[in-house]
Amino acid sequence: MRGSLFESLMIYQEEVAGSATRAVAALDDLAAEARTEALKNAIGVAIILALALALAIVIAMSLVRPLRRLRDDTLRTAEQDLPAALAAIKDGAEIESVTLDPIRVYTREEIGEVARAVDSMNEGALRLAGEQAQLRRQVNEMLETLARRNKTLVEQQLALIDSLEHEERDPTRLQNLFALDHLAARMRRTGDSLLVLAGTRQRLGRVPDTPLVDVLRASLSQVENYQRVNIGNAPDGNLVGSAVTDVVHMIAELLDNALRASPPESTVAFAFSRAVDGGLLLEIADRGISIPADELADINMRLGSNGEVGSGAARRMGLFVVARLADRHDITVRLRPTFDSSTNAGITASIYLPTSLLKGTGRNHDDPYRIDRPRRLPDPPSEYGEQFHADPASGSQPAVGSRHSAPTPALATPGTSPGIRRGQLHERWVPRDAGQ
C-alpha cells in the first residue's frame, strides 16, 4: 500500500513538473512572438515616422527655397539693380534699354504669384522713373530755352548800354547808364543760374586765362551793394580760362548771400591764403545772421555733393548753383561761423581753388584794391545769337563788354543802400535765391 502511494506521488510530481515545463515553454513562445511583433511594429512606426519626416522636409524645402530665392532676389533688386537702373535713367538712358532681371521663382502657386507681383512693381517703378526723367528733361529744355532767349536779350541790352556809354559825355547820365549796366549784369547772372539748374553748360568760346583780381571784380559786377565789399590784398596769378565764367558766377552767388544777410552798414571782406599743395584758399566773411550748427552741417553736405536738385531747390537756388559750379572744377566750398558768438556770428564762405585752376600764382599785392566801380569781363564768343551793335552811322561800334574811362559814380551810403534797410535783415539761407 505504501509503495503504491509513493509511486503515485512520483507520477504526480512528474506530471506537475511536465505541465510546468510545458507551461514555461508555451509562455516563452508567446513572449518571443510578442517581442517579434513589437519589434515589427516599432520598425514599422519608425519607417512611417522617417517617411513622414522626409516628406515634411521635402515639403518645407519646396516652400523655403522659393521663399529664400524670392527674398534674396527682391533684396538684390531693391538695393542694387533698381537704384542702378534709376540712376541710368536719370543720367539720360532710354527706358527701353534699361531692364531688371525677373525674380527667379517660376512656380504656379502663391509664392510664384508673389514673385510676379514684385516683377510688376519693379517694372512700374522703372516706367514711373522714365516718365519723371522725361518730364525733367522737358522742363530743363524749356528752362534752357527761356534762359538762352533771356540771355540773348540781356547781351543785346548790355551791348546797347556799352554803345550809349561810349557816346555819353554828361556825367549824370553816364552814372545812370553805369547803374543800368550793373543791373543788366545781375539779370544775366539770374539767367546763368537757370542754365546751371537745367544742367546745361554755357556755350562759350575760348576764354583766356584771367588775373584773379579781374575775376573778383567781375564777380562784384553781378551783385548789389558792391561798395560794401573789400577785396583786400588779392594774390597775383591767373585763373585758367575754362573755369573763369563758373568761378565768377560762384563767387557772385556767395557775395550776394553775404551782402543780403548782413547789416547794410557792415562790410564783406575777402581773405586769401596759400595752401600747402599750392592751391588758393579764398574766403568771403560777413557779419550777418548766423546759421544753426545742424543746418550749417546740412548746407556743407549739400555743397560737397554734385548739386542734386531736390524739394528745397526753389528756396535755396543759390546753394544748388554753387554746388554744381564747384563740382564742375573740383572746387571745395564750405561755410563756417565768422565769430564765436551765439547771435549774429556771421558766416565765412571758404573756397579752395586747386592748383590745376591756377597759373603763375605768387605773392599778394601790397596795396589793397579799392573798387570804385566793378568791371565785368569782356564777353567771349557765344552761341546765344547775334550780339547787338551800335548803328554804324553813329561812328562807334564798341565790342560787347568793353569799358571806357569815365567819372567814378558816388558810393552809396549805408542809409540809402537799395534792397536792405538799416536794422532790417533778411532771413539767411545760404546761398540766397540768385538774382533776387
Secondary structure, 3 states (H helix, E strand, C coil): CHHHHHHHHHHHHHHHHHHHHHHHHHHHHHHHHHHHHHHHHHHHHHHHHHHHHHHHHHHHHHHHHHHHHHHHHHHHHHHHHHHHHHHHHHCCCCHHHCCCCCCCCCCCCHHHHHHHHHHHHHHHHHHHHHHHHHHHHHHHHHHHHHHHHHHHHHHHHHHHHHHHHHHCCCHHHHHHHHHHHHHHHHHHHHHHHHHHHCCCCCCECCCCCEEHHHHHHHHHCCCCCHHHEECECCECCEECHHHHHHHHHHHHHHHHHHHHCCCCCCCEEEEEEECCCCCEEEEEECCCCCCCHHHHHHHHHHHCCCCCCCCCCCCCHHHHHHHHHHHHCCCEEEEEECCCCCCCCCEEEEEEECHHHEECCCCECCCCECCCCCCCCCCCCECCCCCCCCCHHHCCCCCCCCCCCCCCCCCCCHHHCCCCCCCCCCCCCCCCCCCC
